[in-house]
């Protein structure tokens, strides 16, 4: 059985105030072409269909067009909600859509839906787990405290026949022991990793189609994978190679993968150098000038209307920075000022004493200064 794994479409997203809807329309049309050529039995969409819980009209229309295109090709579609989605909105009309082999799990109701498919090797069970937090699971499993507990309780209380082939579609942050996956600044990860779930909870599954992280990667074992987003959504992703994952399940225990590259309408890339060099036709003609650009200018002299000059060649500049000795001195001054603010008077005097005398204060000198500062504080 052949399955196409997608995730993190983020339809309707804006990056640095640029709408990505045209780029998303293009890449979804490219994906439909790949579906037509690869002929998968199912398409797995692992959450973050939309970028916001209240998606734009253009975003909803685009996803409707994409689903219609998949339906015309008679391919089954499996969708779970992500943390950016409104679970209830994603769930809308899901029971009607099942009649057309479009299976949606937007909200968690205490159970994981199971869809049973068959091929020449027997049944394949596809389980759908929408994005969950501990509070969403606690009404069904009261002992749940962490994200790991939540997912482990759901899977542990689901009857899964491990003699058959089982696939899970989920949208969570997964780690494997001390190993953590590659992350970018466009992903919403809780501080301190409190939302992490260990990959060991997925042992009953032959393949786990994950969403949430934007870089395609495995975690724990080859059969637990993030497909990554089909487009770059921040400059921290500029060096990533976007793709979709094609999964083939043969007999039990035999799973193979292929990454199919996705080429965008406009890439997202970083350029750096003096303005004259970046505006040289020999330089800019080597790539698409309509790409989304983060430009860093290294000129020492002041440049009048730098953004206007850059946009004369690169109209889709999203971000402009400067890197030169003046900026370095400014950063050093700002750092020093922040350092001074963070220190108390005694620490500042100790630094002054060392600078003047090339030696630290003696203990009796330090005690005398402590008393002096205490007297000053009490007199305020």
BAMI-526109 format. One line per 3 residues: for each residue x, y, z of C-alpha. Coordinates in pm, 1 decimal, decimal comma. Example, Ala and Ser with C-alpha at 12.3 -4.5 7.8 and 13.67 -1.06 7.14 Angstrom:
// BAMI-526109
1230,0 -450,0 780,0; 1367,0 -106,0 714,0 $
END
This chain:
// BAMI-526109
0,0 0,0 0,0; 132,9 340,3 -97,9; 65,0 643,9 122,9 $
161,5 1008,0 71,6; 254,0 1190,3 393,2; 206,0 1568,8 414,5 $
184,3 1810,7 705,5; 195,7 2174,4 814,6; 36,1 2330,0 508,4 $
-32,9 2648,4 712,6; -272,2 2769,9 446,4; -329,3 3144,8 471,8 $
4,4 3215,3 640,0; 170,4 3554,2 615,9; 549,3 3577,3 648,4 $
689,3 3920,9 732,3; 356,3 4065,1 612,4; 380,9 3886,2 276,0 $
80,7 3667,0 195,3; 186,3 3314,0 99,7; -147,4 3219,8 -59,4 $
-17,7 3234,6 -419,2; 284,0 3021,0 -327,4; 58,0 2774,0 -142,4 $
-179,2 2749,2 -438,6; 117,3 2670,2 -663,6; 268,7 2404,3 -434,0 $
-67,0 2230,9 -373,8; -118,2 2210,9 -750,4; 229,8 2057,2 -776,3 $
133,4 1802,5 -509,4; -179,7 1711,9 -706,6; 44,8 1643,5 -1007,3 $
258,9 1413,0 -791,8; -55,5 1232,8 -672,0; -154,4 1183,9 -1035,7 $
185,2 1035,4 -1126,2; 252,4 831,2 -808,7; -104,8 698,7 -762,1 $
-99,0 661,1 -380,5; -381,5 474,3 -210,1; -409,7 743,3 55,5 $
-289,0 1092,5 147,2; -205,4 1156,8 513,8; -228,3 1523,1 623,0 $
-79,4 1547,1 972,9; -220,6 1873,6 1105,1; -179,4 2250,8 1080,0 $
-393,3 2261,4 769,6; -445,3 2632,0 833,3; -216,5 2886,8 994,1 $
-486,5 3033,7 1218,4; -784,0 2896,1 1407,4; -1002,8 3137,1 1210,1 $
-874,0 3090,0 854,7; -921,9 3344,9 578,5; -1180,2 3299,1 303,7 $
-896,3 3257,4 50,5; -740,3 2989,2 270,7; -1062,1 2789,6 308,5 $
-1128,4 2813,4 -65,5; -777,3 2693,2 -146,7; -803,6 2390,4 82,0 $
-1146,3 2311,4 -62,6; -990,9 2314,3 -411,1; -710,7 2084,7 -291,9 $
-950,4 1832,8 -134,2; -1165,4 1839,6 -447,0; -856,3 1768,9 -657,4 $
-766,9 1470,2 -438,2; -1125,3 1340,5 -451,6; -1127,5 1357,7 -833,2 $
-825,4 1127,7 -832,8; -1018,4 879,7 -615,7; -757,6 877,7 -339,8 $
-850,5 834,5 27,5; -758,4 1133,6 246,6; -681,5 1122,8 620,7 $
-666,3 1452,6 812,2; -599,5 1543,9 1176,0; -606,8 1890,5 1329,7 $
-288,3 2060,9 1448,4; -221,0 2315,5 1719,2; -274,6 2603,2 1472,7 $
-613,2 2471,6 1360,3; -954,6 2516,1 1513,3; -1042,9 2153,7 1590,8 $
-1416,8 2219,8 1559,4; -1383,4 2397,7 1223,7; -1161,0 2122,3 1084,4 $
-1420,3 1869,6 1203,9; -1706,8 2039,6 1018,7; -1900,4 1801,3 787,9 $
-1653,1 1519,9 862,2; -1927,0 1254,3 879,3; -2056,4 1355,4 537,4 $
-1704,3 1357,7 392,7; -1644,0 998,3 507,4; -1883,5 890,0 232,2 $
-1627,1 1028,3 -14,0; -1326,9 865,5 159,0; -1215,8 1189,5 327,0 $
-1159,2 1102,5 692,4; -1115,4 1387,1 941,9; -1035,4 1386,8 1313,4 $
-1052,9 1746,2 1429,7; -1166,0 1706,0 1790,1; -1067,7 1439,9 2042,8 $
-1371,8 1261,0 2191,8; -1194,5 994,2 2396,3; -1123,1 760,3 2104,0 $
-892,7 737,2 1804,5; -1089,5 678,1 1482,8; -971,5 373,7 1286,6 $
-1015,8 336,9 911,5; -957,1 -9,6 771,5; -809,3 -49,4 424,6 $
-693,5 -359,2 236,6; -435,4 -455,5 -21,0; -282,0 -781,8 -144,3 $
-103,6 -830,3 190,2; -417,8 -789,2 400,5; -560,7 -509,9 615,4 $
-398,3 -175,3 692,7; -548,8 15,0 986,8; -511,5 394,2 979,5 $
-560,0 563,9 1318,0; -622,4 937,7 1350,0; -505,2 1133,0 1654,7 $
-569,3 1511,0 1645,5; -346,5 1746,2 1842,6; -414,3 1700,4 2214,1 $
-312,5 1869,0 2537,8; -333,7 1698,8 2879,1; -644,8 1900,5 2970,5 $
-826,0 1764,5 2661,8; -752,2 1405,0 2760,9; -805,3 1429,0 3138,1 $
-1188,9 1402,1 3119,8; -1141,3 1052,0 2974,7; -822,4 948,4 3160,3 $
-804,7 1138,4 3493,7; -447,6 1036,3 3583,2; -299,9 1225,0 3287,3 $
-51,5 1497,0 3389,4; 184,9 1546,8 3094,1; 164,6 1543,5 2715,0 $
341,6 1208,0 2720,4; 84,8 1071,4 2964,8; -196,2 1197,1 2742,4 $
-81,0 1024,7 2424,1; 35,6 711,0 2608,5; -307,3 678,9 2774,3 $
-492,7 717,8 2445,4; -279,0 458,6 2265,7; -268,0 224,5 2567,0 $
-647,3 220,4 2588,9; -698,5 164,6 2215,9; -727,7 -199,7 2102,4 $
-457,3 -238,9 1836,8; -394,8 -569,5 1662,7; -15,6 -569,2 1629,8 $
-26,0 -870,3 1399,2; -175,2 -638,1 1134,6; -19,6 -329,7 976,2 $
-105,0 -12,9 1163,8; -49,5 350,5 1067,2; -95,0 653,7 1292,6 $
-145,5 1015,5 1181,7; -65,4 1260,2 1464,6; 45,0 1616,7 1533,3 $
269,9 1643,9 1841,1; 627,8 1722,1 1948,8; 813,8 1389,4 1965,3 $
1153,4 1313,1 2116,0; 1345,4 987,2 2153,1; 1525,8 961,7 2486,1 $
1791,4 1233,9 2483,6; 1752,5 1287,1 2107,5; 1548,2 1589,3 2005,2 $
1447,3 1670,5 1648,5; 1562,4 1965,0 1441,1; 1350,0 2272,3 1507,7 $
1308,2 2617,9 1353,2; 1174,9 2947,5 1483,6; 849,7 2915,8 1285,0 $
728,5 2630,3 1505,7; 536,9 2670,3 1828,7; 730,1 2469,9 2091,1 $
667,7 2506,9 2462,2; 949,9 2649,7 2673,2; 1152,9 2376,1 2835,5 $
1003,6 2104,7 2614,1; 708,9 2038,7 2845,4; 501,9 1926,8 2546,6 $
742,3 1651,5 2438,0; 627,9 1291,6 2398,2; 872,0 1001,6 2382,2 $
866,3 801,1 2059,4; 836,1 475,7 2255,1; 457,9 529,2 2283,1 $
433,6 450,8 1910,8; 567,8 94,4 1930,8; 238,6 -65,0 1811,5 $
253,9 122,4 1478,5; 430,2 23,9 1159,3; 439,4 386,2 1044,0 $
374,6 712,9 1228,6; 297,8 1015,6 1009,3; 381,1 1320,6 1217,9 $
316,4 1690,2 1182,5; 431,0 1991,6 1387,8; 796,3 2037,6 1287,0 $
880,6 2195,4 952,8; 1193,4 1999,2 862,9; 1153,0 1648,7 714,6 $
1318,1 1401,6 953,3; 1295,1 1073,2 1140,1; 1278,0 1051,4 1517,5 $
1357,4 739,7 1720,2; 1328,2 494,2 1430,4; 1287,3 518,1 1052,6 $
914,8 450,7 1070,9; 841,0 758,5 1286,1; 868,8 1061,3 1060,7 $
791,8 1429,2 1023,6; 706,7 1514,4 663,4; 787,3 1881,5 721,9 $
607,7 2178,6 568,1; 579,8 2196,6 188,2; 707,9 2556,0 188,8 $
963,0 2756,0 386,9; 794,3 2978,3 643,4; 1094,0 3150,4 805,3 $
1454,9 3225,0 720,7; 1559,7 2966,7 979,2; 1429,7 2717,8 720,0 $
1622,0 2876,2 430,1; 1867,8 2585,4 400,0; 1607,1 2311,8 430,6 $
1512,5 2102,2 128,2; 1133,4 2073,1 127,4; 971,1 1748,3 21,6 $
680,2 1516,1 76,2; 723,6 1160,0 200,9; 599,2 861,4 3,5 $
555,4 550,5 218,5; 507,9 195,9 92,7; 389,5 -83,5 320,0 $
447,8 -433,9 187,1; 397,2 -736,1 412,8; 411,9 -683,2 790,5 $
751,1 -543,2 892,9; 847,9 -412,4 548,1; 816,7 -34,3 512,1 $
1005,3 179,7 260,1; 1025,0 555,8 212,6; 1098,8 806,4 -57,9 $
1129,8 1182,7 -28,6; 991,3 1359,0 -333,2; 1135,5 1712,9 -365,0 $
898,0 2008,4 -376,7; 1014,4 2305,4 -583,7; 839,3 2629,9 -484,7 $
718,2 2915,2 -699,2; 957,2 3139,9 -503,6; 1234,4 3018,4 -275,5 $
1326,9 3178,6 56,6; 1696,7 3257,1 77,5; 1959,7 3475,7 238,8 $
2210,1 3695,1 54,5; 2501,9 3889,4 199,9; 2761,2 4134,2 76,3 $
2817,6 4496,5 -27,4; 2527,1 4657,5 -211,5; 2721,4 4696,2 -536,2 $
2795,4 4323,1 -546,2; 2436,2 4218,4 -470,8; 2311,3 4445,7 -752,6 $
2565,4 4310,0 -1001,7; 2384,7 4126,7 -1288,6; 2647,1 3852,3 -1279,7 $
2548,7 3781,4 -919,3; 2170,0 3816,3 -923,4; 2123,0 3641,9 -1259,5 $
2233,7 3311,6 -1101,6; 1907,8 3274,8 -906,8; 1545,4 3383,8 -916,0 $
1530,7 3753,3 -821,2; 1162,5 3706,6 -729,4; 1258,6 3481,2 -436,9 $
1183,0 3593,9 -81,7; 1505,6 3753,5 39,8; 1681,5 3829,2 367,2 $
1957,8 4068,2 262,6; 2253,3 4158,7 482,8; 2456,9 4458,1 360,0 $
2822,6 4477,8 464,6; 2898,3 4829,4 331,4; 3085,5 5053,9 577,4 $
2941,4 5379,0 441,7; 2585,9 5498,9 495,1; 2349,9 5399,7 211,2 $
2057,9 5626,1 125,5; 1732,9 5430,9 69,2; 1902,8 5092,6 96,8 $
1572,8 4902,1 91,9; 1461,7 5083,5 -224,5; 1788,3 5004,2 -401,1 $
1770,1 4636,7 -300,9; 1406,6 4610,2 -411,0; 1494,5 4747,3 -754,2 $
1645,3 4402,8 -821,0; 1489,0 4184,8 -549,0; 1126,6 4305,6 -521,2 $
1035,5 4047,7 -254,4; 1287,9 4150,9 9,7; 1135,5 4050,1 342,8 $
1417,7 4152,5 573,7; 1717,5 4387,8 553,1; 2009,4 4388,9 799,1 $
2347,9 4559,7 814,7; 2674,3 4398,1 921,6; 2969,5 4636,0 953,1 $
3200,2 4792,8 1211,6; 2946,3 5064,1 1299,7; 2680,9 4802,6 1377,4 $
2932,0 4597,5 1577,9; 3022,9 4903,2 1789,8; 2655,4 4981,6 1842,1 $
2586,1 4623,1 1951,1; 2885,1 4633,3 2186,7; 2756,2 4959,4 2338,3 $
2406,2 4816,6 2379,6; 2547,5 4500,0 2535,8; 2763,5 4701,5 2773,4 $
2466,6 4920,0 2870,7; 2254,2 4611,9 2940,1; 2542,1 4466,4 3141,1 $
2562,9 4779,7 3357,8; 2188,1 4782,4 3420,8; 2196,1 4419,3 3536,2 $
2470,8 4474,2 3797,6; 2445,0 4614,8 4149,2; 2665,8 4908,8 4271,5 $
2912,2 4683,1 4453,6; 2973,5 4470,0 4141,4; 3029,9 4784,1 3934,0 $
3273,1 4927,3 4192,6; 3465,9 4597,8 4201,3; 3512,2 4615,2 3823,1 $
3621,4 4981,2 3849,9; 3872,6 4894,8 4125,1; 4029,2 4615,9 3914,7 $
4055,7 4842,9 3610,1; 4230,4 5113,3 3816,5; 4460,4 4891,7 4022,9 $
4504,3 4573,7 3817,2; 4419,8 4380,0 4133,2; 4096,7 4280,6 4304,5 $
3993,0 4441,0 4632,8; 4114,8 4287,0 4953,5; 3852,6 4138,3 5181,6 $
3867,5 4427,6 5430,9; 3829,5 4677,0 5146,1; 3530,2 4487,2 5013,4 $
3368,5 4476,3 5359,1; 3417,8 4851,6 5393,2; 3242,3 4910,9 5057,8 $
2956,4 4677,2 5152,3; 2898,2 4886,8 5468,4; 2922,0 5209,8 5269,0 $
2661,1 5097,1 5013,9; 2437,0 4973,2 5295,6; 2459,1 5315,4 5463,2 $
2375,2 5487,0 5134,0; 2075,6 5254,3 5076,3; 1939,3 5317,6 5426,9 $
1970,8 5693,0 5377,3; 1754,4 5694,9 5065,5 $
END
